[in-house]
Amino acid sequence: MTSKGRVVAMLVTFALLGCKGVQPTSAASGGDGGAVASSGDGSGAASGAGADSGATRTEYIKDPTLNNMNAMPVVIPASWRFQGVMVPKGPCTNDISEVFRATSPDGHSFAEVMPRVGWKWGHLPGDSGSQDGCLPLNQPVSAQQFVKFMANVLHVGEVADVPVPGEAGGSGVQTKVGIYTRAMGTVRFSNGSTKMKGLISVNLYCTHPAPAGKMGAQNWAGGGQSGAEQAPAAGRCTAVVQYLTAPENQFEAVKQLWSTPGLGRQKELDPWVALWSQRYAHQVQVETQKFIDESNDAFAMRQQAYKDQAAVQQKEHEEFLDTMQRGTDNSIANTQRAMNARSTAASDWVDYSLDRKTILDTNTGALYKTSNQITPGGAAVQVHGDGTPIH
């Protein structure tokens, strides 16, 4: 499967779960997302979109990992259907995603926020380098470029840029370690015989291990314009995508509807935040203790291995010294025996030359010389000329 195919498969999987996307973007919501910004003079959604009454209701995205606890309220038009899910943090994203889709009564229009998606490039400190779960991008891109990327992934045709409300030129915000940019674009496509129009909104945050020089937020994400404005050689980007679509003749009314203040994603509920934070802190504590225990075990193993190696080396050294000592003792003994043999031969040679022999008085232990022609009497035995016994 190609990289593009993997991304499509990932988005289709979210669609089968009942939602396909991550958090919306509106200052009116009270959170970091909400209603879609309007850029038209639509006079109200068509009746098929269920907007004639203007009534709303509140639904909740629940956290299945905390006994389906309400995590985040979402305000939608009263007659629209709602689906929501909590998506865990991925290997290439830096936070969990509160995902939802709201569908019009006729099923032709919907507003959705997609799970956070991300990618990375270069060598990041402490990163394994694995690209599992990452988008097939290997460089920084601008938010507007990412809008076009998503349009290509969703197969929804060419993108027409739309100014971001409240931002002059979409310059974004630059921090010490990253760039935050926003972009919007409209797309057109066909759903069978129905002409459709959509709005893709992107919040993009890219971090890097070192400042990006003198670059502005917009130029940094686009790769820079001069030698002093080069994008960093390593970094990570996370994108939050919202998608709004409706039949083309209803699109402006639906967009106007979702631009109503208070509609869309709201602030996370404090009880859920407290419980989630408590669990996260516990997980960090467990992981930290696990790391400490593993480090201590590894240190103890290294210490024991050092002791074992030292003991082996000491034993080998002692065996070497013992071998050397035995060799020295044998050499001294052999030398002594050789000297004794030479001394005995010399003494016997002298006795023979003088026609003498050496006698040991076994009673007194005294040695004396006598002629070879005389046989000694009494307790006497013949010995070598140097007095050593004759064997």
N, C-alpha and C positions, 0 to 999 in steps of 0.2 A: 504494500500500500504506500502511496506517495505521502510526503509530509502534508500536503494540502488535504489529501484524503483523510489523514488521521485527524486533522482539525475538524473537518466536516463530520466525521464519525463521532467526535467528541460532542459537538453541538447537537447532533441528532439524538445522541444518548440523553442529553438534558431535555430535549423536546419530548422524548418518550416518557420521561419522568413527570412531565406536565409543565415544564418551564424550560426556558432556553437561555437564560441570561444572567447579568449582575446588577449593581445598584444604579438607580436613576440619578439625574443631576438637576437639582432645582433649589435655589435659595429659599423658595416659598415653603419647603417641606419641613423645615426645622431640623433636618439632618443633612447628610451630604448628598442627598438625592431626593427625587420626588417627581413633580409634574414636569412634563416636557415644555421647554421654552417655546413660546409662540412666535411666529414671524409671518403672520398673515392677518386678514380681517374676516375670518370665518364667522358666520353669524350664529353658530350653534350646530351641534351634531345632528345629523339626520335621525329620524325616528328609529331606523334600524340599529343605530348605535346606542339607543337608550338614553339620550341626553336631554329629552324634552322636559323632564321634571326638575333637573338640577339637583336632585337628592343624592346623597352619598351614604355610604356605610363603611364601617371599619372591620377589616379582616386582620388575622394575625398569622405571621410566619412562626411556626413552632419549631422547637429544637428537639428532634427525636432522641438525641443523646442525653437529654435532661427531662425524661418522662413527658415529652411533647409539651414542654413549658412554653407559654407565649413569649416569644423573643422580640418581635418587632411588629408594631401596628402598620397597616397599609390602608389608606383611605382610597376607595374606588367609587365610581358611579354606582348608585344603588342597584340598578338592574344588570350590572355586568357580573360575569362569573369570575371566580378567583381561584387560583392555584398558587401555592407557595412551598418552598423547601429551603432548608439550611444546607449549604454545600460546604464541606470542610475545607480547610486550607490545603492547597495543592503544593506539589514540590517546587513549582515555579511562581507561586504567589505568596504574598506576605500576610494574608488575613483570611478569615472565613467570609463566605458570601451569603447574604440574605437575598434569595432569588424569588421572583414572583412573575406571574402572567395574569393579566386581566383581559377577558374576552367579552366583546359586545354580545347582546342578546341574539343577534342574527348570525354570530360566529364569523363575520367577515373582517372585523377590526379587532386589534389587540394591542396592548401596551405591555412590554415585558422588560425586565432587567436581567441580564445574563450573569453567570458566574464569572468572577474575576479570572482573567487569563494573563499569562506572562511569558517572558522569554529572557534569555541572558546571553552574553557573549564575552569572550576574553576570559582571563583568569581572575576570579574573584577570591579574596582572602577567605579561607575556611570553607570554600565550596568544593564539592566532590567532582564537579565538572559534568555530572550526568545531565542529559537533556530530557529525561523521562518527564512527561507531563508538561513540557514547554512547547510553545508555538515554534514553527519552523522559521524563525527569524534570527539572524546572527549579527545584528547591528541596531543602533538606535534609530527610531523613525519618529516623525512628528505625529501629533494626534490626527491631523488631517490625512496623512498617509495611512494611518491605521484605520480611519473610516473607510478608505478605499480598499484596504486589505479585507475588512469585514464584509464589505459589499461583494467582493469577489468570492469569499468563503460562502456567503449566503445565496450566491447566484441571483442577485437582485439588480443587475444592470449597472449603468454608469452613474456616477455620483456627481451631484451638483452641490458645490459648497454653500453652506448657510452660515451667516455671521452668528457668533455666539452672543446671546444677550448679555449686556453688561460688561463686555470685554472689547477693548479697542484693538482691533487687528489680531485678536487671539494670541497675544504675546505670552500669556501664562505667567507663572510665578517661579522664580529661581531661588532655591535654598542652598545651604552650604554643601549638601551632598546630593542634590537632585533637582529635577525640573518637573513642574506640574503644568500640564497644558490641557486644553479642552478644544473640541472641534465637533461640528455637526455637518451632516450632508443628507440631501434627499435622494431617493432612488425611485425608479419606476420599473414595474414588471407586470406580468400577466398571471392571474390565477384562473386558469381555464380561459373563459371568454371575458372575465372581469378584469378591467384595467385597474391596477393597484399602484399606490404610492406609499412610500415609507420614509421615515426619518431615523437615521442612525446618529446617536450621540455618544461621544467617547470622552471619558476622563482618563488621562494617561499620566502616570508618575514613573519617572526613570531615576534610579539612583546609581551612583558611581563611587569608587573608592577615593577619588581625588577630584578637586574642583575642575570644572571644564573651562578654565582660562577666563577670557573676557567675553565669552559668548552670552548672548541673550537666550531666554528660554526657548523661543521659537527656532532660532538658528541651531542651537545645540542639538535638539532632537532631529533636525533635518540634516545634520552632518557638518555644519559650519560653512562659512563663506570665505575664510582666509586662513593663512597659516597659524594665526593666533587664535583661531576659533575652531580648533579640531575637537571633534567628539572624543570622549575618553576611550581608551583601548579595551576597557572592560566595564561592564555595567549590567544592570537588571531593570526591566520595565514591567509594570503591572497596569493592565487596562481594565476599566469598568465600562461596560457597553450597555446602552439602552436602545431598544428598537420599538418604534411605533409605526403601525401600518394600518391602512384602511382602503376601501375602494376610492379611486381617484376623485370621484364626485363628492365623497364624504370626508376626504382627508383633512381639509382645512377646519371643518367643524369639529372633527375628532381631536385634532391637535389643539384647537382652542379649548376644548373641554378639558384636556389633560394639562393645560396651562393654568387652570383654576387654582388659586392659592389654597394650600392645605391638602391637595390631592397627591396621592402617591406615597412613597416610603416616608415613615416618620422615625423619630429617634428610638433607639433600642430601649426596652423597658428596664428600669433600674434593678428590679429583683432578678431578672435574667442576667444582666451585666454582673451583678454581685456574685451570683452562683457560678456563672461561667468563669469569672476571674478567680474565684476560690478554687475551682477545679484546675484551672490553668496553673495557678501557683503551686498546687499540690503536684501536678505533673512535672513542673519544672524542678520542684524539690526532689521528687523521686528520681528523675533523670540525673540531677546533679549528684545525688547520693550514689546512684548506680555508677556514674563516672568516677566518683571518688573511690568507691569500693573496687572497681575494675583497675584503677590506677594503683591502689594499695596492693591488690593481689599481684599485679604485674611487677611492682617493685619488690614484693616479697619473693616472687619466683626468681627475679634477677639476683637478689641477694643469696638465695639458696643455691642457685646455679654457680655463683661466684665462690661460695663456701665449698661446694662440691669440687669445683675445679681446683681451688687452692689445696684441698685435702689430697687430691690426686697428684698434684704437682709436688706437694711435700713428701708423699710416699715415694714418688719416683726419685726425688732428690735423695731421700734416705737410702733407697735401694742402690742408687748410684754411688753414694759414699761408702756403703757396706761392701760393694763390689770392689771399689778402689782400695779399701782397707785390706780385704782378703788378698787382693793381688800384691799389695805391699808386703803383707805378712808372709805370703808364699815366697816372694822374691828374697826377703831377708833370710827365711829358713833355708832356701836353696843355696843362697850365698854362704850361709854358715856351714851347711853340710859340705859344700865344695871346699871351703877353707879347712874344715876338719879332716876331710879326706886327704887334702894336700899335706897337711901337717903330720897326719899319721904315716903317710907314705914316706915323708922325709925322715921321720924318726926311725922307722924301720930300716930305711936305706943306710942311715948312719950306723945303726947297730950291726947290720949285716957287714958293712965295710970294715968295722972294727972287730969282727968275729965275736960280737957280744949279743946278749939278749937281755930283755928287761923282765924282772921277776917281781911279782906282788906277793908280799907276805900277808896271807889272809887273816892271820891272827892279829897282826899289828897294823896292817894297812900300809906298811912302808914299802917303797919301791927300791930295788937295788939292781945293779948290773952284774952279770956273771958271764963267763965264757960259754960259748955255744957247746963246748966240749964237756961241760959239767952239768950233771943232772941235779937240780936242787932237791933238797930233802925237806921234810916237814910240810907244813901247811903253806905251800907256795904254788902259784900258777904263773905261767908265762903270759905276758901282756905285750901290746905294741910298744914301740920305743917311746911313744909319748905318754904311756901309762894307761891308754884306753883298752878295754877288754877286747880279746880276740874272739870273734863270733864264728 
